[in-house]
Amino acid sequence: MSYLTKNPGTPDRDSVQPGMAHLEGSGPAGKTCEHCTHRGYFRTGKAKFNSRTGMIEQNPVRTMGCRIFLKLTHRHGPAVNKDWRACRYFQPK
């Protein structure tokens, strides 16, 4: 909850969503994270021993986090909901 004056249509700290690179709603009007190219990327999975080949393998795993959040914080964030309003880093698919 914010104690400052709320300007209509302006995002503030109440618009923060976990895993988003910027405030929700700070991007183009009418766009959502579903239409953003930064939502969803592949990351390295856990190392597993393959008994058939005798080698340790790491398979890529698809995550629905924000690629820009990873770039800015250097850590993987939680999955981003496709219905959240777009942030300022929005890039159309």
Secondary structure, 3 states (H helix, E strand, C coil): CCCCCCCCCCCCHHHCCCCCCCCCCCCCCCCEHHHECCEEEEEEEEEEEECCCCEEEEEEEEEEEEHHHHHHHCCCCCCCCCCCECCCCCCEC
